[in-house]
Amino acid sequence: MNWTWDLRSRDGGMNGLEHARALTAGGFSRVLVHAAPAALAVRVTADDDTVVARGDADRTGDYSPLTLLELRDGGVQRSEVWPDDRMHGLPVVLPGGEVGVLTAWEHAPDRSWWRWSVEFSNHVGRPADWAPDGQRLQR
């Protein structure tokens, strides 16, 4: 089963603005979001339109280039992160809705720069839970 991640900024206009509408395989309890808005509404639905999780996930600390969203008890928990090796293999949702898998991350101790790599793959027809052979994923 695939999941659709609807991420909307609650700033701008009466209903906010879409940040990303992304499709992942089902079962991911954690995803990274690049350049997440400070005021973020999250809704995750399954192929049959069942709501997996929803909630507001607002930034409470300093900005970081990647935000970790964790699904818990039907809601969403947010944290600003500077990834380490334990986050390699997590999906990364980019603004607009592309999704890749984090393969590498490094940054300066003072966080003045960062370098990262994301792997992209896809399949015609979007079969549920598809991943290419050898791809390292974390759910």
Residue, then its C-alpha position, 0 to 999 in steps of 0.5 A: m500500500n502506498w501513502t500520500w503525504d500532504l504537507r501544507s504551510r499554514d501561512g499564506g492565504m486562508n487555506g495555506l499553501e501546498h509545500a508538497r504532495a508526495l507518494t511513498a510506499g506504506g509503513f514509513s513512520r519517519v520521513l525527512v522534509h527539505a525546507a519545511p515551512a515553520a507552520l506545517a499541516v500534515r495529512v498522511t493517507a493510504d491508497d483507500d483514503t484512510v487517514v494514517a495520521r494528521g496534525d500540525a507540526d510547527r517548528t519550535g527550535d532553530y531552522s535546519p535544512l531537514t525536518l524529521l516527521e515521526l508518526r505516532d498514535g495517529g499524530v505527527q511529531r516534528s524535530e529539526v535535525w542535522p542527520d547522521d548515519r542513522m538517518h541514511g535510508l529515510p525518505v526525503v520529501l522535497p518541496g513540490g513532492e519529489v521523494g528520494v532516499l537519503t544516502a549521505w549527509e555531512h556538515a560543518p561543526d558550526r553548521s555553516w555548510w552542509r553536503w548531502s546526497v539523495e537517491f531517486s528511483n521510480h517504477v511505471g504504474r506505482p506498485a505498492d511498496w516497490a523498491p529497487d534491489g539493493q536500496r537501503l530503506q528505513r521504515 
